[in-house]
Amino acid sequence: MRAANPSPMTLDGTNTYVIAGWVIDPGPDDAAHLQAVLDAAGEPRGIVLTHDHLDHAEGAERLASMAGGVPVMHPGAGDDAGPFEVVRSPGHSQDSVCLIHARICFSGDTVLGEGSVFVPSGGGGLAGYLSALEQLRQLELEVICPGHGPIVWEPRERITQYIEHRLEREQKVLDAIAAGATTDDEILERAWDDAPIDRVPVLRVAASATLQAHLEKLREEGRLPT
């Protein structure tokens, strides 16, 4: 089920899933959406969150109450994950996880149905994100059910695209610096020349935050020129 909260960051809205009696990411605190989730779930056994951003988790407590007080589990904070295997995937947020069930990956905001993921500098690190993607790529997944966008039926190919995209962006950042860019704006103009960041303010904010994550990773690896 998809929540009615479309935006440049949430695409066409937040996806909520019900599987094996468990609700994954109930989404925003929207009464109509939560009732639709409850109708689909019947008598849910519990609620599991991929991370605590409001567009995924805000409605969790209300839905838990509507369902008679079922537990809300936050594996990224150390909670149990019910019937799901947990793959920690910091990057979009420090508490992000992917939930695996019967070769299905519920990826939250780690992998989207389309486009790339917002990875800020305070989200747990770009190196950790790439490591999590590599771990996911090694799994025999049948499908990825993302937090936003359509279902991904070719998991390994999409994950490989994500890894290559991040490494390509990293190289563009290094090339921009080597070409003489000395400010964030100058690097953004060169390294994000394929994105409409000057026409969509929220995308420029996201690109700027992602740039900081790239610079942080390069600095930690000793690859950032002085």
Backbone as JSON, one array per atom type, in Angstrom:
{
  "sequence": "MRAANPSPMTLDGTNTYVIAGWVIDPGPDDAAHLQAVLDAAGEPRGIVLTHDHLDHAEGAERLASMAGGVPVMHPGAGDDAGPFEVVRSPGHSQDSVCLIHARICFSGDTVLGEGSVFVPSGGGGLAGYLSALEQLRQLELEVICPGHGPIVWEPRERITQYIEHRLEREQKVLDAIAAGATTDDEILERAWDDAPIDRVPVLRVAASATLQAHLEKLREEGRLPT",
  "N": [[0.84, -1.19, 0.0], [0.42, 2.27, -0.73], [1.27, 5.33, 0.71], [-0.31, 8.56, 0.74], [1.69, 10.67, 0.25], [3.36, 12.08, -1.66], [6.45, 13.46, -2.96], [9.47, 15.25, -3.96], [11.41, 13.84, -2.55], [10.18, 11.54, -1.57], [9.24, 10.3, -3.77], [6.53, 8.8, -5.37], [5.23, 8.41, -3.01], [5.21, 6.82, 0.29], [5.87, 3.39, 0.59], [4.06, 0.84, 2.13], [4.22, -2.37, 3.55], [2.72, -5.61, 3.96], [3.35, -8.69, 5.31], [3.29, -12.09, 6.11], [1.72, -11.57, 8.32], [2.88, -9.34, 9.45], [3.52, -5.85, 9.62], [5.36, -3.66, 7.64], [7.0, -0.66, 7.88], [4.78, 1.54, 8.43], [4.36, 4.13, 7.55], [3.39, 7.64, 7.14], [1.55, 9.48, 9.7], [-1.29, 9.12, 8.89], [-4.67, 8.89, 8.82], [-6.41, 7.62, 6.96], [-4.65, 6.1, 5.38], [-3.49, 4.41, 7.32], [-5.73, 2.99, 8.17], [-6.33, 1.6, 5.84], [-4.08, -0.02, 5.72], [-4.44, -1.55, 8.04], [-6.82, -2.85, 7.39], [-5.9, -4.46, 5.32], [-4.04, -6.01, 6.64], [-5.47, -7.38, 8.54], [-5.38, -8.95, 11.44], [-2.7, -7.87, 12.63], [0.52, -9.1, 13.66], [2.6, -7.61, 14.51], [4.66, -4.61, 14.13], [7.27, -3.56, 12.07], [10.11, -1.53, 11.6], [12.09, -0.04, 9.05], [13.67, 2.18, 9.39], [13.71, 5.25, 11.34], [12.66, 7.59, 10.16], [10.15, 10.08, 9.6], [8.43, 9.75, 7.41], [8.28, 7.06, 7.16], [7.84, 5.98, 9.67], [6.16, 7.49, 11.31], [3.43, 6.9, 11.65], [3.41, 4.61, 13.19], [2.89, 4.17, 15.99], [0.19, 4.91, 16.24], [-1.01, 3.05, 14.52], [-0.3, 0.69, 15.83], [-1.83, 0.96, 18.14], [-4.41, 0.98, 17.01], [-4.47, -1.62, 16.19], [-4.74, -3.03, 18.47], [-2.67, -2.87, 20.29], [-0.26, -4.01, 19.37], [3.26, -4.93, 19.13], [5.82, -2.5, 18.33], [8.61, -2.68, 16.44], [12.02, -1.85, 16.21], [14.56, -2.58, 14.55], [16.98, -1.28, 13.88], [17.61, 0.07, 16.15], [18.24, -1.87, 17.84], [16.16, -3.58, 18.5], [14.2, -6.64, 18.45], [13.43, -8.36, 15.38], [11.19, -9.75, 14.6], [10.08, -12.1, 12.24], [12.12, -11.59, 10.46], [15.27, -11.49, 8.78], [18.01, -9.38, 9.45], [19.76, -6.87, 7.76], [22.09, -4.6, 8.37], [22.22, -1.28, 7.25], [23.52, 1.39, 7.17], [23.69, 4.81, 6.08], [21.7, 6.24, 4.46], [20.44, 6.8, 6.8], [21.55, 6.55, 10.21], [20.34, 4.45, 11.52], [19.3, 2.75, 9.64], [18.03, -0.26, 8.21], [17.83, -3.27, 6.24], [15.27, -5.61, 5.64], [14.95, -9.05, 5.46], [13.08, -11.64, 4.02], [12.26, -14.76, 3.07], [13.75, -14.6, 0.63], [12.98, -12.13, -0.18], [13.66, -8.73, -0.14], [13.06, -6.11, 1.95], [13.66, -2.94, 1.61], [13.51, -0.36, 2.65], [14.82, 2.86, 2.69], [17.25, 2.23, 1.62], [17.63, 1.03, -0.86], [15.96, 2.23, -3.66], [12.95, 2.2, -5.7], [13.28, 3.61, -8.0], [15.62, 6.03, -9.22], [18.22, 7.57, -7.14], [19.56, 7.17, -3.78], [19.27, 9.35, -0.99], [22.06, 10.23, 0.73], [23.23, 11.5, 3.45], [25.87, 13.28, 5.25], [25.66, 12.72, 7.95], [24.52, 10.24, 8.12], [25.59, 7.82, 8.81], [27.66, 7.18, 7.21], [29.24, 7.0, 4.03], [30.95, 4.97, 3.27], [30.09, 2.84, 4.84], [27.57, 2.52, 3.77], [28.12, 1.69, 1.12], [29.36, -0.72, 1.74], [27.2, -2.11, 2.85], [25.55, -2.31, 0.6], [27.13, -3.99, -0.96], [27.05, -6.28, 0.6], [24.33, -6.92, 0.37], [24.26, -7.46, -2.35], [25.5, -9.9, -2.52], [23.64, -11.68, -1.63], [21.13, -14.13, -2.4], [18.76, -12.83, -3.67], [15.33, -12.56, -4.61], [13.64, -10.46, -5.15], [13.33, -6.92, -4.62], [11.62, -4.93, -2.38], [11.01, -1.73, -2.23], [11.16, 1.27, -0.14], [10.16, 3.44, -1.47], [8.81, 4.02, -4.69], [8.63, 1.71, -7.57], [8.44, -1.95, -7.46], [11.45, -3.86, -7.44], [12.62, -6.07, -9.69], [14.96, -7.15, -10.54], [17.21, -7.6, -8.56], [20.09, -7.86, -8.12], [21.23, -6.57, -10.32], [20.22, -3.94, -9.99], [21.39, -3.22, -7.52], [24.09, -3.36, -8.2], [24.16, -1.25, -10.05], [23.68, 0.85, -8.27], [26.01, 0.8, -6.67], [27.98, 1.32, -8.62], [27.12, 3.84, -9.45], [27.58, 5.44, -7.17], [30.36, 5.25, -6.93], [31.11, 6.37, -9.34], [30.17, 8.98, -8.96], [31.8, 9.73, -6.88], [34.27, 9.77, -8.2], [33.79, 11.89, -9.93], [33.65, 13.97, -8.13], [36.32, 14.02, -7.22], [37.54, 14.61, -9.67], [36.51, 17.14, -10.15], [37.69, 18.63, -8.11], [40.36, 18.29, -8.8], [40.33, 19.72, -11.12], [40.27, 22.27, -10.27], [38.17, 23.2, -8.66], [37.22, 24.7, -5.67], [35.34, 25.3, -3.77], [32.24, 24.25, -2.19], [30.03, 24.81, -3.84], [31.23, 25.07, -6.36], [32.21, 22.49, -6.73], [29.78, 21.07, -6.73], [28.56, 22.04, -9.05], [30.15, 20.9, -11.02], [30.33, 18.14, -10.4], [27.72, 17.26, -10.13], [26.57, 17.64, -12.59], [24.77, 16.27, -14.1], [22.32, 16.34, -12.95], [19.26, 18.07, -12.1], [19.86, 20.16, -10.17], [19.96, 22.91, -9.88], [17.52, 23.74, -10.65], [15.66, 22.55, -9.02], [15.21, 23.19, -5.86], [15.16, 21.52, -3.49], [16.52, 19.29, -4.34], [19.05, 20.31, -4.71], [19.78, 20.86, -2.1], [19.84, 18.24, -1.11], [21.87, 17.17, -2.74], [24.01, 18.72, -1.9], [24.28, 17.87, 0.76], [24.89, 15.2, 0.3], [27.31, 15.51, -1.02], [28.93, 16.28, 1.13], [29.04, 13.87, 2.47], [30.51, 12.36, 0.66], [32.95, 13.8, 0.69], [33.67, 13.43, 3.33], [34.11, 10.64, 3.4], [36.27, 10.43, 1.56], [38.15, 11.95, 2.9], [38.53, 10.43, 5.24], [39.72, 8.23, 4.09], [42.08, 9.25, 3.3], [42.29, 10.4, 0.78], [41.55, 12.85, -0.04], [42.5, 15.77, -1.57], [44.7, 18.29, -0.27]],
  "CA": [[0.0, 0.0, 0.0], [1.22, 3.47, -0.86], [0.73, 6.49, 1.4], [-0.52, 9.75, -0.1], [2.67, 11.69, 0.66], [4.37, 12.25, -2.72], [7.34, 14.62, -2.9], [10.72, 14.92, -4.65], [12.22, 12.91, -1.77], [9.45, 10.29, -1.33], [8.74, 9.87, -5.07], [5.08, 8.85, -5.39], [4.73, 8.14, -1.67], [5.86, 5.75, 1.05], [5.29, 2.05, 0.44], [3.88, 0.02, 3.33], [4.05, -3.78, 3.16], [2.23, -6.58, 4.94], [3.79, -10.04, 4.96], [3.31, -13.06, 7.22], [1.06, -10.98, 9.47], [3.67, -8.23, 9.99], [3.49, -4.6, 8.86], [6.67, -3.03, 7.5], [6.96, 0.79, 7.61], [3.39, 2.0, 8.27], [4.31, 5.4, 6.86], [3.04, 8.83, 7.92], [0.39, 9.37, 10.6], [-2.42, 9.46, 8.05], [-5.71, 7.97, 9.27], [-6.93, 6.81, 5.86], [-3.64, 5.12, 5.0], [-3.34, 3.43, 8.38], [-6.9, 2.11, 8.15], [-6.17, 0.7, 4.7], [-3.06, -1.01, 6.12], [-5.05, -2.46, 9.01], [-7.78, -3.68, 6.66], [-5.14, -5.45, 4.56], [-3.3, -6.89, 7.56], [-6.36, -8.16, 9.38], [-4.93, -8.86, 12.84], [-1.24, -7.94, 12.53], [1.26, -9.6, 14.82], [3.52, -6.57, 14.95], [5.11, -3.61, 13.17], [8.74, -3.49, 12.01], [10.55, -0.33, 10.91], [13.42, -0.06, 8.44], [14.35, 3.3, 10.04], [12.72, 6.04, 12.07], [12.23, 8.82, 9.51], [8.71, 10.24, 9.77], [7.64, 9.24, 6.27], [8.2, 5.61, 7.3], [7.57, 5.51, 11.03], [5.31, 8.39, 12.1], [2.14, 6.28, 11.95], [3.58, 3.3, 13.84], [2.23, 4.07, 17.3], [-1.26, 4.92, 16.06], [-1.41, 1.76, 13.95], [-0.18, -0.3, 16.9], [-3.01, 1.12, 18.99], [-5.57, 0.55, 16.24], [-4.4, -3.08, 16.07], [-4.9, -3.64, 19.79], [-1.46, -2.8, 21.1], [0.81, -4.88, 18.9], [4.57, -4.3, 19.33], [6.52, -1.78, 17.28], [10.01, -3.1, 16.55], [12.97, -0.98, 15.51], [15.82, -3.34, 14.55], [18.13, -0.39, 13.83], [17.9, 0.5, 17.52], [18.55, -3.05, 18.63], [14.99, -4.39, 18.79], [13.98, -7.86, 17.69], [12.88, -8.08, 14.05], [10.17, -10.72, 14.26], [10.53, -13.2, 11.37], [12.99, -11.07, 9.42], [16.72, -11.36, 8.9], [18.34, -7.96, 9.39], [21.03, -6.42, 7.2], [22.27, -3.18, 8.73], [22.57, -0.56, 6.03], [23.64, 2.84, 7.41], [24.0, 5.62, 4.89], [20.58, 7.17, 4.42], [20.33, 7.16, 8.22], [22.4, 5.67, 11.01], [19.59, 3.29, 12.0], [18.68, 2.04, 8.52], [18.24, -1.69, 8.02], [17.02, -4.0, 5.28], [14.62, -6.77, 6.25], [14.93, -10.13, 4.49], [12.12, -12.7, 4.33], [12.01, -15.66, 1.94], [14.44, -14.05, -0.55], [12.44, -10.8, -0.46], [14.34, -7.69, 0.64], [12.33, -4.87, 2.2], [14.89, -2.14, 1.68], [13.36, 1.0, 3.19], [15.44, 3.86, 1.82], [18.59, 1.79, 1.22], [17.5, 0.88, -2.32], [14.66, 2.72, -4.08], [12.44, 1.62, -6.92], [13.85, 4.39, -9.09], [16.46, 7.11, -8.71], [19.26, 7.23, -6.16], [19.22, 7.36, -2.37], [19.87, 10.49, -0.29], [23.03, 9.77, 1.73], [23.85, 12.67, 4.09], [27.1, 12.99, 5.99], [25.35, 12.2, 9.28], [23.68, 9.06, 8.02], [26.31, 6.6, 9.14], [28.87, 7.07, 6.39], [29.12, 6.46, 2.67], [31.67, 3.7, 3.22], [29.19, 1.85, 5.41], [26.49, 2.31, 2.81], [28.64, 0.86, 0.03], [29.58, -2.05, 2.29], [25.89, -2.76, 2.97], [25.12, -2.67, -0.75], [27.9, -5.16, -1.38], [26.5, -7.43, 1.33], [23.05, -7.26, -0.26], [24.52, -8.0, -3.68], [25.93, -11.29, -2.38], [22.51, -12.52, -1.25], [20.32, -14.67, -3.51], [17.45, -12.2, -3.55], [14.41, -12.68, -5.73], [12.99, -9.18, -5.42], [13.47, -5.86, -3.61], [10.44, -4.12, -2.15], [11.61, -0.51, -1.69], [10.32, 2.2, 0.61], [9.56, 4.37, -2.42], [8.97, 3.61, -6.07], [8.14, 0.38, -7.94], [9.15, -3.16, -7.08], [12.67, -4.12, -8.22], [12.62, -7.5, -9.99], [16.33, -7.57, -10.84], [17.91, -7.03, -7.41], [21.55, -7.76, -8.23], [21.53, -5.53, -11.31], [19.97, -2.63, -9.41], [22.39, -2.95, -6.5], [25.32, -3.07, -8.92], [24.0, 0.11, -10.56], [23.84, 1.77, -7.14], [27.42, 0.86, -6.3], [28.7, 2.01, -9.69], [26.72, 5.25, -9.44], [28.28, 6.12, -6.07], [31.78, 5.35, -7.24], [31.23, 7.35, -10.43], [30.0, 10.32, -8.37], [33.03, 9.98, -6.13], [35.32, 10.15, -9.14], [33.47, 13.21, -10.43], [34.06, 14.91, -7.07], [37.78, 14.12, -7.29], [37.89, 15.29, -10.92], [36.16, 18.55, -9.98], [38.73, 19.24, -7.27], [41.59, 18.31, -9.59], [40.17, 20.74, -12.16], [40.38, 23.6, -9.67], [37.05, 23.57, -7.79], [37.7, 24.87, -4.29], [34.2, 25.5, -2.88], [31.18, 23.27, -2.37], [29.21, 25.17, -5.01], [31.99, 24.76, -7.57], [32.22, 21.03, -6.88], [28.43, 20.65, -7.09], [28.31, 22.37, -10.46], [30.87, 19.96, -11.89], [30.11, 16.73, -10.07], [26.29, 16.97, -10.27], [26.15, 18.27, -13.84], [23.74, 15.45, -14.72], [21.1, 16.43, -12.14], [18.69, 19.42, -12.17], [19.9, 20.7, -8.81], [19.74, 24.35, -9.89], [16.1, 24.01, -10.93], [14.85, 21.96, -7.95], [15.96, 23.54, -4.64], [15.31, 20.42, -2.54], [17.55, 18.4, -4.85], [20.35, 20.92, -4.45], [20.05, 20.62, -0.68], [20.21, 16.82, -0.98], [23.18, 16.98, -3.37], [25.01, 19.34, -1.03], [24.5, 16.99, 1.91], [25.58, 14.02, -0.21], [28.7, 15.91, -1.26], [29.64, 16.22, 2.4], [29.29, 12.44, 2.76], [31.64, 11.95, -0.2], [34.17, 14.43, 1.2], [33.99, 12.76, 4.59], [34.7, 9.34, 3.06], [37.58, 10.66, 0.95], [39.04, 12.45, 3.95], [38.87, 9.3, 6.1], [40.59, 7.33, 3.34], [43.31, 9.95, 2.94], [42.28, 10.62, -0.65], [41.09, 14.2, -0.32], [43.64, 16.68, -1.71], [44.71, 19.42, 0.65]],
  "C": [[0.87, 1.24, 0.0], [0.52, 4.63, -0.16], [0.62, 7.67, 0.44], [0.39, 10.88, 0.36], [3.76, 11.87, -0.4], [5.19, 13.52, -2.54], [8.59, 14.26, -3.7], [11.57, 13.9, -3.89], [11.54, 11.56, -1.55], [8.9, 9.7, -2.62], [7.21, 9.91, -5.05], [4.45, 8.48, -4.06], [5.47, 7.0, -1.0], [5.12, 4.44, 0.88], [5.24, 1.35, 1.79], [3.6, -1.4, 2.88], [3.49, -4.59, 4.32], [2.64, -7.96, 4.46], [3.83, -10.89, 6.22], [2.71, -12.46, 8.49], [1.8, -9.81, 10.09], [3.58, -7.03, 9.05], [4.88, -4.0, 8.83], [6.47, -1.57, 7.09], [5.55, 1.29, 7.37], [3.26, 3.37, 7.65], [3.89, 6.56, 7.75], [1.79, 8.58, 8.78], [-0.85, 9.89, 9.87], [-3.52, 8.44, 8.3], [-6.2, 7.07, 8.15], [-5.94, 5.73, 5.45], [-3.53, 4.03, 6.05], [-4.53, 2.48, 8.43], [-6.82, 1.13, 7.0], [-5.14, -0.4, 5.02], [-3.67, -2.03, 7.07], [-6.06, -3.38, 8.32], [-7.05, -4.79, 5.9], [-4.48, -6.48, 5.48], [-4.21, -7.79, 8.37], [-6.02, -7.97, 10.85], [-3.41, -8.98, 12.84], [-0.6, -8.41, 13.82], [2.21, -8.55, 15.36], [3.89, -5.65, 13.8], [6.62, -3.54, 13.24], [9.13, -2.3, 11.15], [11.93, -0.52, 10.29], [14.28, 1.08, 8.95], [13.29, 4.25, 10.58], [12.36, 7.37, 11.43], [10.7, 8.87, 9.48], [7.9, 9.66, 8.62], [7.52, 7.73, 6.29], [7.61, 5.2, 8.65], [6.56, 6.33, 11.81], [4.0, 7.72, 12.52], [2.22, 5.0, 12.76], [2.8, 3.18, 15.14], [0.72, 4.07, 17.15], [-1.74, 3.58, 15.49], [-1.33, 0.67, 15.0], [-1.38, -0.25, 17.83], [-4.27, 0.63, 18.28], [-5.64, -0.97, 16.16], [-4.47, -3.78, 17.42], [-3.65, -3.69, 20.62], [-0.36, -3.73, 20.67], [2.16, -4.18, 19.06], [5.06, -3.58, 18.09], [8.01, -2.07, 17.44], [10.89, -2.25, 15.66], [14.33, -1.67, 15.51], [17.06, -2.46, 14.51], [18.53, 0.15, 15.18], [18.15, -0.68, 18.44], [17.37, -3.93, 18.98], [15.01, -5.69, 17.99], [13.33, -7.5, 16.36], [11.83, -9.1, 13.63], [10.72, -11.82, 13.37], [11.57, -12.79, 10.34], [14.47, -11.18, 9.79], [17.08, -9.9, 8.67], [19.71, -7.77, 8.75], [21.15, -4.94, 7.52], [22.82, -2.43, 7.52], [22.64, 0.95, 6.28], [24.05, 3.56, 6.13], [22.93, 6.66, 4.73], [20.29, 7.67, 5.83], [21.17, 6.17, 9.01], [21.68, 4.39, 11.41], [18.97, 2.48, 10.88], [19.04, 0.56, 8.51], [17.42, -2.15, 6.81], [16.49, -5.24, 5.97], [14.45, -7.85, 5.18], [13.94, -11.2, 4.94], [11.87, -13.49, 3.05], [12.52, -15.07, 0.63], [13.83, -12.73, -1.03], [13.17, -9.81, 0.45], [13.43, -6.47, 0.72], [13.39, -3.83, 2.56], [14.73, -0.76, 2.29], [13.91, 2.02, 2.22], [16.88, 3.49, 1.46], [18.68, 1.59, -0.29], [16.09, 1.33, -2.68], [14.23, 2.04, -5.38], [12.92, 2.34, -8.16], [14.65, 5.54, -8.48], [17.46, 6.62, -7.69], [18.82, 7.63, -4.76], [19.95, 8.58, -1.82], [20.76, 9.95, 0.82], [23.72, 10.98, 2.33], [25.09, 12.28, 4.87], [26.83, 12.42, 7.37], [24.56, 10.92, 9.27], [24.38, 7.75, 8.31], [27.49, 6.33, 8.23], [28.63, 6.42, 5.04], [29.85, 5.13, 2.55], [30.8, 2.57, 3.77], [28.05, 1.51, 4.48], [26.94, 1.41, 1.67], [28.89, -0.57, 0.51], [28.27, -2.81, 2.42], [25.36, -3.17, 1.61], [25.85, -3.92, -1.24], [27.39, -6.41, -0.68], [25.17, -7.88, 0.72], [23.26, -7.92, -1.62], [24.92, -9.47, -3.61], [24.79, -12.23, -2.02], [21.76, -12.99, -2.5], [18.91, -14.12, -3.4], [16.62, -12.42, -4.81], [13.84, -11.32, -6.13], [13.32, -8.2, -4.29], [12.17, -5.08, -3.57], [10.91, -2.83, -1.47], [10.62, 0.34, -0.9], [9.62, 3.21, -0.28], [9.8, 3.84, -3.83], [8.52, 2.18, -6.31], [9.02, -0.76, -7.43], [10.35, -3.38, -8.01], [12.79, -5.63, -8.43], [13.98, -8.02, -10.42], [17.25, -7.01, -9.76], [19.4, -6.83, -7.62], [21.96, -6.67, -9.22], [21.33, -4.14, -10.73], [21.02, -2.26, -8.36], [23.73, -2.62, -7.15], [25.28, -1.65, -9.5], [24.21, 1.14, -9.45], [25.31, 1.92, -6.76], [28.21, 1.64, -7.35], [28.37, 3.5, -9.72], [27.48, 6.02, -8.35], [29.76, 6.29, -6.38], [32.03, 6.32, -8.39], [31.11, 8.78, -9.89], [31.24, 10.7, -7.58], [34.15, 10.44, -7.06], [35.06, 11.54, -9.71], [33.82, 14.29, -9.41], [35.57, 15.11, -7.11], [38.21, 14.87, -8.55], [37.6, 16.79, -10.81], [37.23, 19.27, -9.16], [40.03, 19.35, -8.05], [41.54, 19.39, -10.66], [40.17, 22.16, -11.6], [39.21, 24.03, -8.82], [37.52, 23.62, -6.35], [36.57, 25.12, -3.3], [33.16, 24.42, -3.14], [30.37, 23.57, -3.63], [29.93, 24.82, -6.31], [32.05, 23.25, -7.81], [30.86, 20.53, -7.32], [28.16, 20.89, -8.57], [28.99, 21.39, -11.41], [30.47, 18.51, -11.66], [28.65, 16.31, -10.18], [25.75, 17.63, -11.54], [25.06, 17.49, -14.56], [22.41, 15.51, -13.99], [20.59, 17.88, -12.15], [18.71, 20.13, -10.83], [19.69, 22.21, -8.78], [18.29, 24.7, -10.15], [15.19, 23.49, -9.83], [15.6, 22.17, -6.63], [16.18, 22.36, -3.69], [16.37, 19.43, -3.01], [18.94, 18.98, -4.64], [20.75, 20.73, -2.99], [20.52, 19.19, -0.46], [21.59, 16.56, -1.57], [24.28, 17.57, -2.5], [25.33, 18.46, 0.17], [25.23, 15.72, 1.48], [27.04, 14.31, -0.51], [29.5, 15.83, 0.03], [29.96, 14.78, 2.79], [30.46, 11.93, 1.92], [32.95, 12.53, 0.32], [34.62, 13.77, 2.5], [34.66, 11.42, 4.33], [36.1, 9.51, 2.49], [38.6, 11.13, 1.98], [39.49, 11.31, 4.85], [39.83, 8.33, 5.41], [41.91, 7.98, 2.93], [43.42, 10.28, 1.46], [41.83, 12.03, -1.03], [42.29, 15.14, -0.41], [43.56, 17.82, -0.69], [44.38, 20.7, -0.09]]
}
